[in-house]
Amino acid sequence: EVQLVESGGGSVQAGGSLRLSCTASEFIFSDFAMGWFRQAPGKEREGVSCITSTDNSTYYADFVKGRFTISTDIAEKKTYLQMNSLEPEDTAVYCWAADPYYYCSQSNGAGERDEYEYWGQGTQVTVSS
């Protein structure tokens, strides 16, 4: 059974930083694409960033480029999303996702919901102005 544990959400003021993390079963880090998606109230889910574990190919949405960094620690079985220079518009529930077949890259994008097999429960990020 796959076990996923997300953490790191919270409330910060604009300009602050948070680091989201997801700990997953070890096998998920072998040849998987892992990504972070977010959904704000009244808005559709959008891809924020993803990484492919085979070659560390990454994708960043334009609205987070230069501010967010995705990374993995295979030994710790964790995926991180370091979020700096947070803005009120970043307020949303952030969810981690993983899939053994999707290839994440800047040209492919983060992918759609149905392209990811595994999903975390989500963690709230609130940025106040």
PAMI-263522 format. One record per residue: residue number from 1; x, y, z of N, C-alpha, C in turn. Coordinates in steps of 0.2 Angstrom, whole numbers, plus 5000, padded with zeros to 4 digits. Layout:
<rs>
r nr NUM&n_u X&n_v Y&n_w Z&ca_u X&ca_v Y&ca_w Z&c_u X&c_v Y&c_w Z
...
</rs>
This chain:
<rs>
r nr 1&n_u 5004&n_v 4994&n_w 5000&ca_u 5000&ca_v 5000&ca_w 5000&c_u 5004&c_v 5006&c_w 5000
r nr 2&n_u 5003&n_v 5011&n_w 4995&ca_u 5007&ca_v 5017&ca_w 4995&c_u 5005&c_v 5021&c_w 5001
r nr 3&n_u 5010&n_v 5024&n_w 5004&ca_u 5008&ca_v 5029&ca_w 5009&c_u 5011&c_v 5036&c_w 5008
r nr 4&n_u 5008&n_v 5041&n_w 5008&ca_u 5010&ca_v 5047&ca_w 5006&c_u 5008&c_v 5052&c_w 5012
r nr 5&n_u 5013&n_v 5056&n_w 5014&ca_u 5012&ca_v 5061&ca_w 5020&c_u 5015&c_v 5067&c_w 5017
r nr 6&n_u 5011&n_v 5072&n_w 5017&ca_u 5012&ca_v 5079&ca_w 5015&c_u 5013&c_v 5083&c_w 5021
r nr 7&n_u 5017&n_v 5088&n_w 5021&ca_u 5018&ca_v 5093&ca_w 5026&c_u 5021&c_v 5099&c_w 5024
r nr 8&n_u 5021&n_v 5104&n_w 5028&ca_u 5025&ca_v 5111&ca_w 5027&c_u 5020&c_v 5117&c_w 5025
r nr 9&n_u 5014&n_v 5115&n_w 5024&ca_u 5009&ca_v 5121&ca_w 5023&c_u 5008&c_v 5125&c_w 5029
r nr 10&n_u 5005&n_v 5131&n_w 5028&ca_u 5004&ca_v 5136&ca_w 5034&c_u 5003&c_v 5143&c_w 5031
r nr 11&n_u 5003&n_v 5147&n_w 5036&ca_u 5001&ca_v 5154&ca_w 5034&c_u 5008&c_v 5159&c_w 5035
r nr 12&n_u 5009&n_v 5163&n_w 5030&ca_u 5014&ca_v 5167&ca_w 5030&c_u 5012&c_v 5174&c_w 5027
r nr 13&n_u 5016&n_v 5179&n_w 5028&ca_u 5015&ca_v 5186&ca_w 5025&c_u 5018&c_v 5186&c_w 5018
r nr 14&n_u 5016&n_v 5190&n_w 5014&ca_u 5019&ca_v 5191&ca_w 5007&c_u 5026&c_v 5192&c_w 5008
r nr 15&n_u 5030&n_v 5189&n_w 5003&ca_u 5037&ca_v 5189&ca_w 5004&c_u 5041&c_v 5184&c_w 5008
r nr 16&n_u 5037&n_v 5180&n_w 5011&ca_u 5039&ca_v 5175&ca_w 5015&c_u 5040&c_v 5168&c_w 5011
r nr 17&n_u 5043&n_v 5163&n_w 5015&ca_u 5044&ca_v 5157&ca_w 5012&c_u 5041&c_v 5151&c_w 5016
r nr 18&n_u 5040&n_v 5146&n_w 5012&ca_u 5038&ca_v 5139&ca_w 5015&c_u 5041&c_v 5134&c_w 5011
r nr 19&n_u 5042&n_v 5128&n_w 5014&ca_u 5044&ca_v 5122&ca_w 5011&c_u 5039&c_v 5117&c_w 5012
r nr 20&n_u 5036&n_v 5114&n_w 5006&ca_u 5032&ca_v 5109&ca_w 5006&c_u 5036&c_v 5102&c_w 5005
r nr 21&n_u 5034&n_v 5097&n_w 5008&ca_u 5037&ca_v 5091&ca_w 5007&c_u 5032&c_v 5085&c_w 5007
r nr 22&n_u 5034&n_v 5080&n_w 5004&ca_u 5029&ca_v 5074&ca_w 5003&c_u 5034&c_v 5068&c_w 5004
r nr 23&n_u 5032&n_v 5064&n_w 5009&ca_u 5036&ca_v 5057&ca_w 5010&c_u 5032&c_v 5052&c_w 5007
r nr 24&n_u 5035&n_v 5048&n_w 5003&ca_u 5031&ca_v 5042&ca_w 4999&c_u 5035&c_v 5036&c_w 5000
r nr 25&n_u 5031&n_v 5031&n_w 4998&ca_u 5034&ca_v 5024&ca_w 4998&c_u 5040&c_v 5024&c_w 4993
r nr 26&n_u 5045&n_v 5020&n_w 4995&ca_u 5052&ca_v 5021&ca_w 4991&c_u 5051&c_v 5019&c_w 4983
r nr 27&n_u 5046&n_v 5015&n_w 4982&ca_u 5046&ca_v 5013&ca_w 4975&c_u 5044&c_v 5019&c_w 4970
r nr 28&n_u 5040&n_v 5023&n_w 4973&ca_u 5038&ca_v 5029&ca_w 4969&c_u 5043&c_v 5033&c_w 4967
r nr 29&n_u 5049&n_v 5033&n_w 4970&ca_u 5055&ca_v 5037&ca_w 4967&c_u 5058&c_v 5034&c_w 4961
r nr 30&n_u 5057&n_v 5028&n_w 4960&ca_u 5060&ca_v 5025&ca_w 4954&c_u 5056&c_v 5026&c_w 4948
r nr 31&n_u 5059&n_v 5030&n_w 4943&ca_u 5057&ca_v 5031&ca_w 4937&c_u 5050&c_v 5034&c_w 4937
r nr 32&n_u 5048&n_v 5039&n_w 4942&ca_u 5042&ca_v 5042&ca_w 4942&c_u 5043&c_v 5049&c_w 4941
r nr 33&n_u 5037&n_v 5052&n_w 4938&ca_u 5036&ca_v 5059&ca_w 4938&c_u 5033&c_v 5061&c_w 4945
r nr 34&n_u 5035&n_v 5067&n_w 4948&ca_u 5032&ca_v 5069&ca_w 4954&c_u 5031&c_v 5076&c_w 4953
r nr 35&n_u 5025&n_v 5078&n_w 4955&ca_u 5023&ca_v 5085&ca_w 4954&c_u 5019&c_v 5088&c_w 4960
r nr 36&n_u 5019&n_v 5095&n_w 4960&ca_u 5014&ca_v 5099&ca_w 4964&c_u 5009&c_v 5103&c_w 4960
r nr 37&n_u 5003&n_v 5102&n_w 4962&ca_u 4997&ca_v 5105&ca_w 4959&c_u 4994&c_v 5110&c_w 4965
r nr 38&n_u 4990&n_v 5115&n_w 4963&ca_u 4987&ca_v 5119&ca_w 4968&c_u 4980&c_v 5121&c_w 4965
r nr 39&n_u 4976&n_v 5122&n_w 4970&ca_u 4969&ca_v 5124&ca_w 4968&c_u 4967&c_v 5129&c_w 4973
r nr 40&n_u 4965&n_v 5135&n_w 4971&ca_u 4962&ca_v 5140&ca_w 4975&c_u 4955&c_v 5140&c_w 4975
r nr 41&n_u 4952&n_v 5143&n_w 4980&ca_u 4944&ca_v 5143&ca_w 4980&c_u 4941&c_v 5146&c_w 4974
r nr 42&n_u 4937&n_v 5143&n_w 4971&ca_u 4933&ca_v 5145&ca_w 4965&c_u 4938&c_v 5145&c_w 4958
r nr 43&n_u 4943&n_v 5142&n_w 4959&ca_u 4948&ca_v 5141&ca_w 4953&c_u 4949&c_v 5134&c_w 4951
r nr 44&n_u 4951&n_v 5133&n_w 4945&ca_u 4953&ca_v 5126&ca_w 4943&c_u 4960&c_v 5124&c_w 4946
r nr 45&n_u 4961&n_v 5118&n_w 4946&ca_u 4967&ca_v 5115&ca_w 4948&c_u 4973&c_v 5117&c_w 4943
r nr 46&n_u 4978&n_v 5119&n_w 4945&ca_u 4984&ca_v 5121&ca_w 4940&c_u 4990&c_v 5117&c_w 4943
r nr 47&n_u 4994&n_v 5116&n_w 4938&ca_u 5001&ca_v 5113&ca_w 4939&c_u 5006&c_v 5118&c_w 4941
r nr 48&n_u 5009&n_v 5117&n_w 4946&ca_u 5014&ca_v 5122&ca_w 4949&c_u 5021&c_v 5120&c_w 4946
r nr 49&n_u 5023&n_v 5114&n_w 4948&ca_u 5030&ca_v 5111&ca_w 4946&c_u 5030&c_v 5104&c_w 4946
r nr 50&n_u 5035&n_v 5101&n_w 4942&ca_u 5035&ca_v 5093&ca_w 4943&c_u 5043&c_v 5092&c_w 4941
r nr 51&n_u 5044&n_v 5085&n_w 4943&ca_u 5051&ca_v 5083&ca_w 4941&c_u 5051&c_v 5076&c_w 4939
r nr 52&n_u 5055&n_v 5074&n_w 4935&ca_u 5055&ca_v 5067&ca_w 4933&c_u 5061&c_v 5064&c_w 4936
r nr 53&n_u 5061&n_v 5058&n_w 4940&ca_u 5066&ca_v 5056&ca_w 4944&c_u 5072&c_v 5053&c_w 4940
r nr 54&n_u 5070&n_v 5050&n_w 4934&ca_u 5075&ca_v 5047&ca_w 4930&c_u 5081&c_v 5052&c_w 4928
r nr 55&n_u 5079&n_v 5058&n_w 4926&ca_u 5084&ca_v 5063&ca_w 4924&c_u 5084&c_v 5070&c_w 4927
r nr 56&n_u 5080&n_v 5070&n_w 4932&ca_u 5078&ca_v 5077&ca_w 4935&c_u 5076&c_v 5082&c_w 4930
r nr 57&n_u 5073&n_v 5080&n_w 4925&ca_u 5069&ca_v 5085&ca_w 4921&c_u 5064&c_v 5088&c_w 4925
r nr 58&n_u 5063&n_v 5095&n_w 4924&ca_u 5058&ca_v 5099&ca_w 4928&c_u 5054&c_v 5103&c_w 4924
r nr 59&n_u 5049&n_v 5105&n_w 4927&ca_u 5044&ca_v 5110&ca_w 4924&c_u 5042&c_v 5115&c_w 4930
r nr 60&n_u 5042&n_v 5121&n_w 4928&ca_u 5039&ca_v 5126&ca_w 4932&c_u 5034&c_v 5131&c_w 4928
r nr 61&n_u 5028&n_v 5132&n_w 4931&ca_u 5023&ca_v 5136&ca_w 4928&c_u 5026&c_v 5143&c_w 4928
r nr 62&n_u 5024&n_v 5147&n_w 4923&ca_u 5027&ca_v 5154&ca_w 4923&c_u 5026&c_v 5158&c_w 4929
r nr 63&n_u 5021&n_v 5157&n_w 4933&ca_u 5019&ca_v 5161&ca_w 4938&c_u 5023&c_v 5159&c_w 4945
r nr 64&n_u 5028&n_v 5154&n_w 4944&ca_u 5032&ca_v 5152&ca_w 4950&c_u 5039&c_v 5152&c_w 4948
r nr 65&n_u 5041&n_v 5153&n_w 4942&ca_u 5048&ca_v 5153&ca_w 4939&c_u 5052&c_v 5158&c_w 4943
r nr 66&n_u 5058&n_v 5156&n_w 4946&ca_u 5062&ca_v 5160&ca_w 4949&c_u 5060&c_v 5161&c_w 4957
r nr 67&n_u 5055&n_v 5158&n_w 4959&ca_u 5052&ca_v 5159&ca_w 4966&c_u 5052&c_v 5152&c_w 4969
r nr 68&n_u 5050&n_v 5147&n_w 4965&ca_u 5049&ca_v 5140&ca_w 4968&c_u 5054&c_v 5136&c_w 4965
r nr 69&n_u 5056&n_v 5131&n_w 4969&ca_u 5061&ca_v 5125&ca_w 4967&c_u 5059&c_v 5119&c_w 4969
r nr 70&n_u 5058&n_v 5114&n_w 4965&ca_u 5057&ca_v 5107&ca_w 4966&c_u 5063&c_v 5103&c_w 4967
r nr 71&n_u 5063&n_v 5098&n_w 4971&ca_u 5069&ca_v 5094&ca_w 4972&c_u 5066&c_v 5087&c_w 4975
r nr 72&n_u 5071&n_v 5082&n_w 4975&ca_u 5069&ca_v 5076&ca_w 4978&c_u 5075&c_v 5073&c_w 4982
r nr 73&n_u 5074&n_v 5070&n_w 4987&ca_u 5079&ca_v 5067&ca_w 4991&c_u 5077&c_v 5059&c_w 4991
r nr 74&n_u 5081&n_v 5055&n_w 4987&ca_u 5079&ca_v 5048&ca_w 4986&c_u 5080&c_v 5045&c_w 4992
r nr 75&n_u 5086&n_v 5046&n_w 4996&ca_u 5088&ca_v 5042&ca_w 5002&c_u 5082&c_v 5043&c_w 5007
r nr 76&n_u 5080&n_v 5050&n_w 5008&ca_u 5074&ca_v 5051&ca_w 5013&c_u 5067&c_v 5050&c_w 5010
r nr 77&n_u 5067&n_v 5048&n_w 5003&ca_u 5060&ca_v 5047&ca_w 5000&c_u 5056&c_v 5053&c_w 5001
r nr 78&n_u 5059&n_v 5059&n_w 4999&ca_u 5055&ca_v 5065&ca_w 5000&c_u 5055&c_v 5069&c_w 4993
r nr 79&n_u 5050&n_v 5072&n_w 4992&ca_u 5050&ca_v 5077&ca_w 4987&c_u 5048&c_v 5084&c_w 4990
r nr 80&n_u 5052&n_v 5089&n_w 4988&ca_u 5051&ca_v 5096&ca_w 4991&c_u 5049&c_v 5101&c_w 4986
r nr 81&n_u 5045&n_v 5106&n_w 4989&ca_u 5044&ca_v 5112&ca_w 4985&c_u 5046&c_v 5118&c_w 4989
r nr 82&n_u 5051&n_v 5121&n_w 4988&ca_u 5054&ca_v 5127&ca_w 4991&c_u 5050&c_v 5133&c_w 4988
r nr 83&n_u 5046&n_v 5136&n_w 4992&ca_u 5043&ca_v 5142&ca_w 4989&c_u 5045&c_v 5149&c_w 4993
r nr 84&n_u 5048&n_v 5153&n_w 4989&ca_u 5051&ca_v 5159&ca_w 4991&c_u 5047&c_v 5165&c_w 4988
r nr 85&n_u 5047&n_v 5171&n_w 4991&ca_u 5044&ca_v 5177&ca_w 4988&c_u 5037&c_v 5176&c_w 4987
r nr 86&n_u 5033&n_v 5173&n_w 4992&ca_u 5026&ca_v 5171&ca_w 4991&c_u 5022&c_v 5177&c_w 4991
r nr 87&n_u 5017&n_v 5176&n_w 4987&ca_u 5012&ca_v 5182&ca_w 4985&c_u 5005&c_v 5179&c_w 4987
r nr 88&n_u 5001&n_v 5184&n_w 4989&ca_u 4994&ca_v 5182&ca_w 4991&c_u 4991&c_v 5177&c_w 4985
r nr 89&n_u 4992&n_v 5178&n_w 4979&ca_u 4990&ca_v 5174&ca_w 4974&c_u 4992&c_v 5167&c_w 4974
r nr 90&n_u 4997&n_v 5166&n_w 4978&ca_u 4999&ca_v 5159&ca_w 4979&c_u 4995&c_v 5155&c_w 4984
r nr 91&n_u 4990&n_v 5158&n_w 4987&ca_u 4986&ca_v 5155&ca_w 4992&c_u 4982&c_v 5150&c_w 4989
r nr 92&n_u 4982&n_v 5143&n_w 4991&ca_u 4979&ca_v 5138&ca_w 4988&c_u 4980&c_v 5132&c_w 4992
r nr 93&n_u 4976&n_v 5126&n_w 4991&ca_u 4978&ca_v 5120&ca_w 4993&c_u 4983&c_v 5116&c_w 4988
r nr 94&n_u 4989&n_v 5114&n_w 4991&ca_u 4994&ca_v 5112&ca_w 4987&c_u 4994&c_v 5104&c_w 4987
r nr 95&n_u 4994&n_v 5100&n_w 4982&ca_u 4994&ca_v 5093&ca_w 4982&c_u 5000&c_v 5090&c_w 4978
r nr 96&n_u 5002&n_v 5085&n_w 4981&ca_u 5008&ca_v 5081&ca_w 4978&c_u 5005&c_v 5076&c_w 4974
r nr 97&n_u 5008&n_v 5074&n_w 4968&ca_u 5006&ca_v 5069&ca_w 4964&c_u 5012&c_v 5065&c_w 4961
r nr 98&n_u 5010&n_v 5059&n_w 4959&ca_u 5016&ca_v 5055&ca_w 4956&c_u 5013&c_v 5050&c_w 4951
r nr 99&n_u 5017&n_v 5048&n_w 4946&ca_u 5015&ca_v 5044&ca_w 4941&c_u 5021&c_v 5040&c_w 4938
r nr 100&n_u 5020&n_v 5034&n_w 4936&ca_u 5026&ca_v 5030&ca_w 4934&c_u 5027&c_v 5031&c_w 4926
r nr 101&n_u 5022&n_v 5034&n_w 4923&ca_u 5022&ca_v 5034&ca_w 4915&c_u 5023&c_v 5041&c_w 4913
r nr 102&n_u 5021&n_v 5046&n_w 4916&ca_u 5021&ca_v 5053&ca_w 4914&c_u 5028&c_v 5056&c_w 4914
r nr 103&n_u 5030&n_v 5059&n_w 4909&ca_u 5037&ca_v 5062&ca_w 4908&c_u 5036&c_v 5070&c_w 4909
r nr 104&n_u 5039&n_v 5072&n_w 4915&ca_u 5038&ca_v 5079&ca_w 4916&c_u 5044&c_v 5083&c_w 4913
r nr 105&n_u 5043&n_v 5088&n_w 4909&ca_u 5048&ca_v 5092&ca_w 4907&c_u 5045&c_v 5099&c_w 4905
r nr 106&n_u 5049&n_v 5104&n_w 4904&ca_u 5047&ca_v 5111&ca_w 4903&c_u 5042&c_v 5111&c_w 4897
r nr 107&n_u 5044&n_v 5107&n_w 4892&ca_u 5040&ca_v 5107&ca_w 4886&c_u 5033&c_v 5103&c_w 4887
r nr 108&n_u 5034&n_v 5097&n_w 4891&ca_u 5027&ca_v 5093&ca_w 4892&c_u 5023&c_v 5097&c_w 4897
r nr 109&n_u 5025&n_v 5101&n_w 4901&ca_u 5021&ca_v 5104&ca_w 4906&c_u 5020&c_v 5099&c_w 4912
r nr 110&n_u 5016&n_v 5101&n_w 4917&ca_u 5015&ca_v 5097&ca_w 4923&c_u 5010&c_v 5091&c_w 4922
r nr 111&n_u 5006&n_v 5091&n_w 4916&ca_u 5002&ca_v 5086&ca_w 4915&c_u 4995&c_v 5088&c_w 4918
r nr 112&n_u 4990&n_v 5083&n_w 4916&ca_u 4983&ca_v 5084&ca_w 4919&c_u 4982&c_v 5079&c_w 4925
r nr 113&n_u 4976&n_v 5080&n_w 4928&ca_u 4975&ca_v 5076&ca_w 4934&c_u 4975&c_v 5069&c_w 4932
r nr 114&n_u 4972&n_v 5067&n_w 4927&ca_u 4971&ca_v 5060&ca_w 4925&c_u 4977&c_v 5057&c_w 4923
r nr 115&n_u 4983&n_v 5061&n_w 4922&ca_u 4989&ca_v 5058&ca_w 4920&c_u 4993&c_v 5056&c_w 4926
r nr 116&n_u 4991&n_v 5057&n_w 4932&ca_u 4994&ca_v 5055&ca_w 4938&c_u 4990&c_v 5050&c_w 4942
r nr 117&n_u 4994&n_v 5045&n_w 4944&ca_u 4990&ca_v 5039&ca_w 4948&c_u 4990&c_v 5040&c_w 4955
r nr 118&n_u 4995&n_v 5043&n_w 4958&ca_u 4995&ca_v 5044&ca_w 4965&c_u 4994&c_v 5051&c_w 4967
r nr 119&n_u 4990&n_v 5053&n_w 4973&ca_u 4989&ca_v 5060&ca_w 4975&c_u 4989&c_v 5060&c_w 4982
r nr 120&n_u 4992&n_v 5065&n_w 4985&ca_u 4992&ca_v 5067&ca_w 4992&c_u 4986&c_v 5070&c_w 4994
r nr 121&n_u 4985&n_v 5071&n_w 5000&ca_u 4979&ca_v 5074&ca_w 5003&c_u 4978&c_v 5081&c_w 5002
r nr 122&n_u 4984&n_v 5084&n_w 5001&ca_u 4984&ca_v 5092&ca_w 5001&c_u 4986&c_v 5095&c_w 5007
r nr 123&n_u 4989&n_v 5101&n_w 5006&ca_u 4991&ca_v 5105&ca_w 5012&c_u 4989&c_v 5112&c_w 5010
r nr 124&n_u 4986&n_v 5116&n_w 5015&ca_u 4984&ca_v 5123&ca_w 5014&c_u 4990&c_v 5128&c_w 5015
r nr 125&n_u 4991&n_v 5132&n_w 5010&ca_u 4996&ca_v 5138&ca_w 5010&c_u 4992&c_v 5144&c_w 5010
r nr 126&n_u 4993&n_v 5148&n_w 5015&ca_u 4989&ca_v 5155&ca_w 5015&c_u 4994&c_v 5160&c_w 5015
r nr 127&n_u 4994&n_v 5165&n_w 5011&ca_u 4999&ca_v 5171&ca_w 5010&c_u 4995&c_v 5177&c_w 5011
r nr 128&n_u 4996&n_v 5181&n_w 5016&ca_u 4993&ca_v 5187&ca_w 5018&c_u 4997&c_v 5193&c_w 5015
r nr 129&n_u 4993&n_v 5198&n_w 5014&ca_u 4996&ca_v 5204&ca_w 5011&c_u 4998&c_v 5209&c_w 5017
</rs>
